Amino acid sequence: MTEQQEANPFTLHDTRIPRFIYGTAWKEQATSELTMQALNNGFTAIDTANQRKHYFEQGVGEALQNFYRSSGRRREDLFLQTKFTYAEGQDNRLPYNPAADTKTQVEQSLLSSLEHLHTEYLDAYLLHGPSRSQGLSDRDFAVWETMEGFHRSGQIKLLGVSNVNHQQLELLSHRAAIKPMLVQNRCFARTGWDANIRQLCHRHGILYQGFSLLTANTQLLAKPEFQAIMARSGLTGPQVIFQAALKMGMIILTGTSDPAHMQQDLNCLHTPLRDDEVNLIEQLMT
Ligand SMILES: NC(=O)c1ccc[n+]([C@@H]2O[C@H](COP(=O)([O-])OP(=O)(O)OC[C@H]3O[C@@H](n4cnc5c(N)ncnc54)[C@H](OP(=O)(O)O)[C@@H]3O)[C@@H](O)[C@H]2O)c1
C-alpha cells in the first residue's frame, strides 16, 4: 500500500476506508487497464456497480486478478465497493431476473458481483438510489433488508445508500434495523457541498462519499476568491476542490483516466489548505 493512501483513512466497524476511491464508471473496454493503472498508482479503494449500462464490473475483477498476481498484494489490502441498481437504471444487460421478487434480485446481483470481483466479501455495498425521488418505497426497504442479511452473514462489511436526499436518509436511518454507514452523493458547491446531508451523516456516524466534485462545480473555478486560493497555494483547481473536500471530512471519488492526475489527486492528502480557505470554499457558491 502506498504512503498516500495510508494517510488519514477512516475506520468504521473494523473496516478501513481510504480517503480516495477510484471510480470505474464510463470506462467500458478500458475499465480493466485503467483500474490496474489506478491500483499501480496507489489507489487502494475501488468503486463500481453491477450496472452494465455505466460500469463494467467484470473488467474491474480482471484488473484485480492481474494486480494481485503482479504486486503480491492480497484482497485484504483493498477496499472494494459495488452497488445494487434497480432495473429502471439498467439497460437490457441485467444482473438478475427482472421477473423475480426484489429480495431475489438483490441476492442474484450481489452473488454476481462477488463472482465478477473474485471475492467472498465486499467492503461496502450500496443501494444505487431509492426507487422514487421522494420518500422510500416498500421495495427500497426490501432491498435494504436483504442487504442487512448479507451484512449479518459477513459478506458485506458496510451498508450504504447513494443518490439520497435528506428526508430519505432520515427515514432509512430511523427505520432500518442496521443503519446506513455510508452515503454516496453528487456534490454541488451551490448546496454548500451537500451541507444538509453531510450534517445528517455527521449526526448519525455515517461517512460521506462525494462524486462529481469537479464536473458539477466548474463555475467555481472562475470565482476570483477561488483563483486567489489557487495562486496562494500553488495548487490546480481540481486539487483545491479535492483538498477542501477532504478537510470537510469527505471521502472522494475520482475516475480520472490520466496517470498524472491519479498521482496529483492522491497527493492532495499532503497539501493542506488553510482552515479559513476551506471555510470560504464551503460558503462561496451558496
Ligand atoms: N452513485 C452514483 O450514482 C454515481 C454517479 C456518478 C459517478 N459515480 C462514481 O464516482 C466516480 C467519479 O465520477 P465523477 O462524476 O466524479 O467524474 P469523473 O469520472 O471522476 O470525472 C472527473 C473529471 O475530472 C477530471 N480530473 C480528475 N482529476 C483531475 C485533476 N487532478 N486535474 C484535472 N482534471 C482532473 C477527469 O479528467 P481526466 O480523466 O483527464 O483526469 C474527468 O474529466 C465514478 O467513476 C463512479 O464510480 C457514482
The ligand as a Tripos MOL2 file, in Angstrom:
@<TRIPOS>MOLECULE
LIG
   48    52     1     0     0
SMALL
NO_CHARGES

@<TRIPOS>ATOM
      1 N1        -23.5880    6.7040   -7.3020 N.am      1 LIG1
      2 C1        -23.7530    7.2700   -8.4790 C.2       1 LIG1
      3 O1        -24.8810    7.4070   -8.9930 O.2       1 LIG1
      4 C2        -22.5520    7.7930   -9.2180 C.ar      1 LIG1
      5 C3        -22.7240    8.7090  -10.2710 C.ar      1 LIG1
      6 C4        -21.5930    9.2020  -10.9040 C.ar      1 LIG1
      7 C5        -20.3250    8.7530  -10.5110 C.ar      1 LIG1
      8 N2        -20.1930    7.8530   -9.5060 N.ar      1 LIG1
      9 C6        -18.8640    7.3130   -9.1060 C.3       1 LIG1
     10 O2        -17.9670    8.3990   -8.9650 O.3       1 LIG1
     11 C7        -16.8380    8.2010   -9.8350 C.3       1 LIG1
     12 C8        -16.3010    9.5510  -10.2470 C.3       1 LIG1
     13 O3        -17.2220   10.1730  -11.1050 O.3       1 LIG1
     14 P1        -17.2990   11.7470  -11.2990 P.3       1 LIG1
     15 O4        -18.6960   12.0620  -11.6880 O.co2     1 LIG1
     16 O5        -16.7420   12.4190  -10.0820 O.co2     1 LIG1
     17 O6        -16.4370   12.0810  -12.5330 O.3       1 LIG1
     18 P2        -15.0440   11.5160  -13.0550 P.3       1 LIG1
     19 O7        -15.2940   10.3560  -13.9270 O.co2     1 LIG1
     20 O8        -14.1480   11.3150  -11.8850 O.co2     1 LIG1
     21 O9        -14.5660   12.6880  -13.9580 O.3       1 LIG1
     22 C9        -13.8410   13.7040  -13.3900 C.3       1 LIG1
     23 C10       -13.2410   14.5760  -14.4370 C.3       1 LIG1
     24 O10       -12.2540   15.2940  -13.7300 O.3       1 LIG1
     25 C11       -11.0130   15.1710  -14.3940 C.3       1 LIG1
     26 N3         -9.9480   15.1300  -13.3680 N.ar      1 LIG1
     27 C12        -9.7620   14.2760  -12.3520 C.ar      1 LIG1
     28 N4         -8.6750   14.5930  -11.6250 N.ar      1 LIG1
     29 C13        -8.1610   15.6830  -12.2270 C.ar      1 LIG1
     30 C14        -7.0550   16.5030  -11.9770 C.ar      1 LIG1
     31 N5         -6.2350   16.2620  -10.9500 N.pl3     1 LIG1
     32 N6         -6.8380   17.5730  -12.7970 N.ar      1 LIG1
     33 C15        -7.6710   17.8310  -13.8300 C.ar      1 LIG1
     34 N7         -8.7370   17.0970  -14.1220 N.ar      1 LIG1
     35 C16        -8.9830   16.0220  -13.3370 C.ar      1 LIG1
     36 C17       -11.0800   13.9380  -15.2300 C.3       1 LIG1
     37 O11       -10.3220   14.1030  -16.3980 O.3       1 LIG1
     38 P3         -9.0120   13.1760  -16.6900 P.3       1 LIG1
     39 O12        -9.5530   11.8050  -16.9450 O.co2     1 LIG1
     40 O13        -8.4010   13.8230  -17.8690 O.co2     1 LIG1
     41 O14        -8.1850   13.2670  -15.4590 O.co2     1 LIG1
     42 C18       -12.5710   13.8360  -15.5720 C.3       1 LIG1
     43 O15       -12.8500   14.5360  -16.7640 O.3       1 LIG1
     44 C19       -17.4030    7.3360  -10.9670 C.3       1 LIG1
     45 O16       -16.4060    6.6360  -11.6670 O.3       1 LIG1
     46 C20       -18.2910    6.4020  -10.1780 C.3       1 LIG1
     47 O17       -17.5220    5.3820   -9.5830 O.3       1 LIG1
     48 C21       -21.2830    7.3760   -8.8450 C.ar      1 LIG1
@<TRIPOS>BOND
     1     1     2 1
     2     2     3 2
     3     2     4 1
     4     4     5 ar
     5     4    48 ar
     6     5     6 ar
     7     6     7 ar
     8     7     8 ar
     9     8     9 1
    10     8    48 ar
    11     9    10 1
    12     9    46 1
    13    10    11 1
    14    11    12 1
    15    11    44 1
    16    12    13 1
    17    13    14 1
    18    14    15 2
    19    14    16 1
    20    14    17 1
    21    17    18 1
    22    18    19 2
    23    18    20 1
    24    18    21 1
    25    21    22 1
    26    22    23 1
    27    23    24 1
    28    23    42 1
    29    24    25 1
    30    25    26 1
    31    25    36 1
    32    26    27 ar
    33    26    35 ar
    34    27    28 ar
    35    28    29 ar
    36    29    30 ar
    37    29    35 ar
    38    30    31 1
    39    30    32 ar
    40    32    33 ar
    41    33    34 ar
    42    34    35 ar
    43    36    37 1
    44    36    42 1
    45    37    38 1
    46    38    39 2
    47    38    40 1
    48    38    41 1
    49    42    43 1
    50    44    45 1
    51    44    46 1
    52    46    47 1
@<TRIPOS>SUBSTRUCTURE
     1 LIG1         1 GROUP 0 **** ****
